[in-house]
Amino acid sequence: MILLETIAEPVAATGMFTWAWTMIAVPAIVAGLLLLAGKLSDAWGHLVATAAVFWSFAIAVCLFAEQLLAPATERAVAAPAYTWFSVGEWTFQVGLLVDQLSILFAMLITGVGGLIHVYSIGYMSHDPRRRRFFAYLNLFIAAMLLLVLADNYLILFVGWEGVGLASYLLISFWQHKPSAAAAGTKAFVMNRVGDLGMLMAISTMLAMFGSSKFTEVNAGAASTEPMWATLIGLFLLLGACGKSAQVPLQAWLLDAMEGPTPVSALIHAATMVTAGVYLVVRSHALFEAAPTAQMAVIIVATVTLLAGAWIGTSQDDIKKVLAGSTMSQIGYMMLAAGIGPAGYAFAIFHLLTHGFFKANMFLGAGSVMHGMNDDVDMRHYGALSKVMKVTFLTFAMGYLAIIGFPFFSGYFSKDHIIEAAFADNTFIGVCALIGAGITAFYMTRLMLMTFFGEKRWQPGVHPHESPKVMTIPLIILAILSVGAGIVLNFWIQEWLAPAVGNHPHELSLVPTPVGWMTMAVVALGVVAAWLVFGRSSIPVTAPATNNPITLAGRNVLFGDQVNDFLFVSPTTALATGIDTTDARGIDRMVDGGAQAFGGLSTQMRRLQTGYARSYALTMVFGALVVGAVLILTQLG
Amino acid sequence: MTFPWLTFLGLLPLVGGVLLFLPMGRGAARTLGLVFSGVTLAVAIAVTALHVGGADLAVQVPWIRAFGAWWALDVDGMGLAMVLMTAVLTPIVLLAEWEPPAMRWSAQAFFALVLILEGLSLFVFMANDVLLFYLFFEATLIPTYFLIVGFGGVRRSYAAVKFLLFSLAGGLIMLASVVGVYVVGAAQGVPSYLVSDLAAVRFDGDLGRWLMLGFLIAFVVKAPMVPLHTWLPDAAEHSTPGTATLLVGVLDKIGTFGMIKLCLGLFPEASLWITPFMVWFAVISIIWGALGAIGSRNLMRLVAYTSVSHFGFMVLGIYAFTTASMTGSIFYMLNHGFSTAAMFLVVGFMAKRTGSYDIAAYGGVQKVAPVLAGVLLVSGLATLSLPGLAPFVSEFMVIAGTWTRYPVVTAVSIIGVVLAAVYILRMYQRTMTGPVTDETAARFTGRDLTGIEKAVMVPIIGVLLVLGFYPQPAVQLVEPTAKATLAYVGTTDPAPVVKGAK
């Protein structure tokens, strides 16, 4: 095992790497084209958009291949494009950094993104605004690639805001529905709260290091005053919380399910919401200089992984269960990222496998909804395994992967995190373990309510399997859900070591004691879910309950109520108050002055007629006074 | 003697405006107006090219020798940015107001007044003599007053008088300082109004502070800062979108322009003395304006309040005294002209179809008029400073620059960034999304943006995008002004804290 303590300087881009910028430019230009061309491109817009993503994917794969062939110290490549702006001593380059970390992201984004584009061709085929949908998806791909490929924090932030915009546009895609429009606004505003953290972090970096480039910031991180290092860490964490739906900025993610399901799969599960994890791992040098900030990351992550799982147990909307699950799984990633060098590679590992199996399950949920006339209530499902075989089988692969069934992809990535958590702190380890048990419980509940049991279909619903254009992406993602873990397991630590400075350690396929414990807890969760939901029939409406745990879960842990009480109501009250103050308070005083002036002008009007002319006269008079005074001073 | 480019530039629209008072047909009047504003734009571009090429454009002719007043014009980066903004916005506004509201004065009068206002504003931005500046500063009130009173909404007289009273009050206070500056200068053996001459005069102690305050109060009224901002929402609400664009986009910039050119440029010591006060007042304006926008039920008022918030950022950047923050402020002055124009004009297009500026009068417009909705959204995103659009770059420079001196103040001020998302997206949500209302169906079906309306919006959004993706030339244009001002005031940027990081 090689331990690289110092991070190699990125080498200049040559050959294939000079094409890196087209990964971003092609989907961005296609997005603009489709939006501007209007109805002209209705017939072929979706095909061009899909091709654009595959172009980016092809470039990403080629770059990855070149990196594989290069020696470890020359894998990170800098590809500057142009000077965005420079002011004073600060220069901001639009530059890309293709290194071991960003290339994995680029492939995930474009690969899963490409599959979701294909799937959407079928899923959105009856939507009159399909072209617009694909334009937004391409916009998202471009912004997300900019986010992960940027070589400095400010350009990262441009991508960061770009994905926020795409997310807003896609959540409120069906904006004739007031709920969708409101959900989009909510997501954007809550993300903006996180953006405050980003702005403050970047500002602090500039004040500390005079630059926002990763290389400069990393170089200076160790010699930063502890207070400022901690503050930068906390600011970045605030940003990460917004984007990655971590407590306390989690409330937007469940509402974001108002968007079309491919959007939930791509943006609100596989890619965008993991940006916070990327940010923390990318900023590892800063966090290592700030143990307090690392501790804060761990606390936020642990709370979120339990809160998300809790929400997952009580929702009846299939997408919201998956959304709760996404929160929870990102919590695991953040936890690994917060643990430090022992966890970085596992955070990214879990991020990749989660990207596959969660996209798989979201698209599977979309396929189910497609067959159920867009009904999302699992209480109206049941027995779908017989009529939707491909969907069921692919979904089952995702299910086994997320609960960590041995040798499926989640088994490797999640167990490593739980183990790292135990090594860090027993209490955190126990929390992570409990989270795994609850995950098994709610996912089993979802499987049982959707695919097993008796039919609870609403009248007029005739479930059917989805067309091939939708099932083929499902099959590919299912294969990845099964196999990605074992392929990446022995490779990813060493690959990422130069970029994230983690400490690779030996892994074996034989479970450790923590591994055995995890399996036992997961089995417990599965059995518990079967006991509750597998043996007896499911009521078609959610039974009334006084159980505070269920009530809290159904109400998404009262996140909206808390936000309303703490922020929304006071802001509204203040805004109304200011309206009143301006109109009644300040203006009343000024109007008093105006009346005084008005009195004066009445005097004027005796000499002149009309308002305007009297004021004009005032001015002429004023000018004369100036002249007179000036002449007088001159004489004196 | 070389050709007096700057005098020519300012006179062109004035001549056009005066010509438009001659009797002529409506079509001829509009064409004439557009031609004059177009030629002015061409000359402004030529002037920019000359300046960038290094030519000395200064005009300096003795005017009233008795008290050292000069017909002195010159441009630096900031002045040129303002000149260009004014020259670009004027033809756009004329095009947007091709059909002024019925039952008001004629289109010919509107075009004439706008051109006169353009000429006077150009002279304000080019004046290099304090008395000249003052005279043009006051003169802009006349066409503005008539633009509000001749073409505005129901309560236009009230709004126009309120605007005039605030401005005149500020102007009178400034007049006292204008006189005082001369007296002090003459006492020190510099009997001149030239800005360059006065820069050598020392305005020390209490007297300097009082003189500075005289200018500052007028500029604070102009670049409306809380609590002297209340005239703006009324003036915007009761004037036409084109007038509001010129009022907020161009005229209010004289406030921040004057702070840099005259307050900092003549009274460095007094300006540093007032700094703590101004910084906090800027923050109050940012938050107050944003909250006012959230509370607004009228679209024009909403846009006006967003400007109060944005002027807060500009003032904050000026009084933070760093290269980045002040360059950001000047660049913000330019960008804000375009983002505000975009908002006012789109809102105007909406009202043209419904006759109402009330947010409650709209709903579900996106479905029937997608181009209009898209343009409103892009304008809104520029207003909330989304990266990729020009205002972000300037707002970021202000925030990051101010942070190096006042992290706590900056942290409070950027709450305005969150509130910006709230006021824009809530407005968009209420007007454009949701089910199509009957009213919307009746008013907007088949009436998406027209060709002229698109021609109005394309250049504005184009500028916002170009300056968003490639701001470097504009930043380099205005940075020398900030650097020169800071050098004159005698402050230096805080160095990076961590040594050897760079």
HADDOCK unambig.tbl for C-alpha pairs under 7 A between the chains (distance, minus, plus):
assign (segid A and resid 84 and name CA) (segid B and resid 470 and name CA) 5.86 0.50 0.50
assign (segid A and resid 84 and name CA) (segid B and resid 471 and name CA) 6.55 0.50 0.50
assign (segid A and resid 84 and name CA) (segid B and resid 472 and name CA) 6.03 0.50 0.50
assign (segid A and resid 85 and name CA) (segid B and resid 471 and name CA) 6.02 0.50 0.50
assign (segid A and resid 85 and name CA) (segid B and resid 472 and name CA) 4.41 0.50 0.50
assign (segid A and resid 85 and name CA) (segid B and resid 475 and name CA) 6.98 0.50 0.50
assign (segid A and resid 86 and name CA) (segid B and resid 472 and name CA) 6.76 0.50 0.50
assign (segid A and resid 87 and name CA) (segid B and resid 323 and name CA) 6.93 0.50 0.50
assign (segid A and resid 87 and name CA) (segid B and resid 324 and name CA) 5.62 0.50 0.50
assign (segid A and resid 88 and name CA) (segid B and resid 323 and name CA) 5.49 0.50 0.50
assign (segid A and resid 88 and name CA) (segid B and resid 324 and name CA) 5.99 0.50 0.50
assign (segid A and resid 158 and name CA) (segid B and resid 387 and name CA) 5.39 0.50 0.50
assign (segid A and resid 161 and name CA) (segid B and resid 386 and name CA) 6.90 0.50 0.50
assign (segid A and resid 161 and name CA) (segid B and resid 387 and name CA) 6.70 0.50 0.50
assign (segid A and resid 175 and name CA) (segid B and resid 433 and name CA) 5.38 0.50 0.50
assign (segid A and resid 175 and name CA) (segid B and resid 434 and name CA) 5.89 0.50 0.50
assign (segid A and resid 176 and name CA) (segid B and resid 364 and name CA) 6.59 0.50 0.50
assign (segid A and resid 176 and name CA) (segid B and resid 433 and name CA) 5.59 0.50 0.50
assign (segid A and resid 176 and name CA) (segid B and resid 434 and name CA) 4.08 0.50 0.50
assign (segid A and resid 176 and name CA) (segid B and resid 435 and name CA) 4.82 0.50 0.50
assign (segid A and resid 177 and name CA) (segid B and resid 434 and name CA) 5.33 0.50 0.50
assign (segid A and resid 177 and name CA) (segid B and resid 435 and name CA) 6.64 0.50 0.50
assign (segid A and resid 178 and name CA) (segid B and resid 433 and name CA) 7.00 0.50 0.50
assign (segid A and resid 178 and name CA) (segid B and resid 434 and name CA) 4.71 0.50 0.50
assign (segid A and resid 181 and name CA) (segid B and resid 429 and name CA) 6.27 0.50 0.50
assign (segid A and resid 181 and name CA) (segid B and resid 433 and name CA) 6.40 0.50 0.50
assign (segid A and resid 181 and name CA) (segid B and resid 434 and name CA) 6.99 0.50 0.50
assign (segid A and resid 185 and name CA) (segid B and resid 425 and name CA) 6.00 0.50 0.50
assign (segid A and resid 189 and name CA) (segid B and resid 418 and name CA) 6.54 0.50 0.50
assign (segid A and resid 189 and name CA) (segid B and resid 421 and name CA) 5.82 0.50 0.50
assign (segid A and resid 189 and name CA) (segid B and resid 422 and name CA) 6.31 0.50 0.50
assign (segid A and resid 192 and name CA) (segid B and resid 418 and name CA) 5.50 0.50 0.50
assign (segid A and resid 193 and name CA) (segid B and resid 418 and name CA) 6.01 0.50 0.50
assign (segid A and resid 196 and name CA) (segid B and resid 414 and name CA) 6.79 0.50 0.50
assign (segid A and resid 203 and name CA) (segid B and resid 400 and name CA) 4.58 0.50 0.50
assign (segid A and resid 203 and name CA) (segid B and resid 403 and name CA) 6.23 0.50 0.50
assign (segid A and resid 207 and name CA) (segid B and resid 404 and name CA) 5.23 0.50 0.50
assign (segid A and resid 207 and name CA) (segid B and resid 496 and name CA) 5.27 0.50 0.50
assign (segid A and resid 207 and name CA) (segid B and resid 497 and name CA) 6.45 0.50 0.50
assign (segid A and resid 208 and name CA) (segid B and resid 496 and name CA) 4.85 0.50 0.50
assign (segid A and resid 208 and name CA) (segid B and resid 497 and name CA) 4.57 0.50 0.50
assign (segid A and resid 208 and name CA) (segid B and resid 498 and name CA) 5.29 0.50 0.50
assign (segid A and resid 209 and name CA) (segid B and resid 496 and name CA) 5.22 0.50 0.50
assign (segid A and resid 209 and name CA) (segid B and resid 497 and name CA) 6.59 0.50 0.50
assign (segid A and resid 209 and name CA) (segid B and resid 498 and name CA) 5.68 0.50 0.50
assign (segid A and resid 209 and name CA) (segid B and resid 501 and name CA) 5.41 0.50 0.50
assign (segid A and resid 209 and name CA) (segid B and resid 502 and name CA) 6.52 0.50 0.50
assign (segid A and resid 210 and name CA) (segid B and resid 496 and name CA) 5.20 0.50 0.50
assign (segid A and resid 210 and name CA) (segid B and resid 502 and name CA) 6.73 0.50 0.50
assign (segid A and resid 216 and name CA) (segid B and resid 501 and name CA) 6.27 0.50 0.50
assign (segid A and resid 216 and name CA) (segid B and resid 502 and name CA) 6.84 0.50 0.50
assign (segid A and resid 219 and name CA) (segid B and resid 501 and name CA) 6.50 0.50 0.50
assign (segid A and resid 220 and name CA) (segid B and resid 498 and name CA) 6.69 0.50 0.50
assign (segid A and resid 220 and name CA) (segid B and resid 501 and name CA) 5.01 0.50 0.50
assign (segid A and resid 223 and name CA) (segid B and resid 498 and name CA) 6.76 0.50 0.50
assign (segid A and resid 224 and name CA) (segid B and resid 498 and name CA) 6.14 0.50 0.50
assign (segid A and resid 574 and name CA) (segid B and resid 291 and name CA) 6.89 0.50 0.50
assign (segid A and resid 575 and name CA) (segid B and resid 291 and name CA) 4.62 0.50 0.50
assign (segid A and resid 575 and name CA) (segid B and resid 292 and name CA) 5.54 0.50 0.50
assign (segid A and resid 575 and name CA) (segid B and resid 294 and name CA) 5.93 0.50 0.50
assign (segid A and resid 575 and name CA) (segid B and resid 295 and name CA) 4.63 0.50 0.50
assign (segid A and resid 576 and name CA) (segid B and resid 295 and name CA) 5.27 0.50 0.50
assign (segid A and resid 578 and name CA) (segid B and resid 291 and name CA) 6.94 0.50 0.50
assign (segid A and resid 578 and name CA) (segid B and resid 292 and name CA) 5.82 0.50 0.50
assign (segid A and resid 579 and name CA) (segid B and resid 292 and name CA) 5.89 0.50 0.50
assign (segid A and resid 579 and name CA) (segid B and resid 295 and name CA) 6.16 0.50 0.50
assign (segid A and resid 582 and name CA) (segid B and resid 230 and name CA) 6.37 0.50 0.50
assign (segid A and resid 587 and name CA) (segid B and resid 230 and name CA) 6.73 0.50 0.50
assign (segid A and resid 630 and name CA) (segid B and resid 67 and name CA) 6.46 0.50 0.50
assign (segid A and resid 630 and name CA) (segid B and resid 179 and name CA) 6.82 0.50 0.50
assign (segid A and resid 631 and name CA) (segid B and resid 67 and name CA) 6.92 0.50 0.50
assign (segid A and resid 633 and name CA) (segid B and resid 183 and name CA) 6.76 0.50 0.50
assign (segid A and resid 634 and name CA) (segid B and resid 67 and name CA) 6.64 0.50 0.50
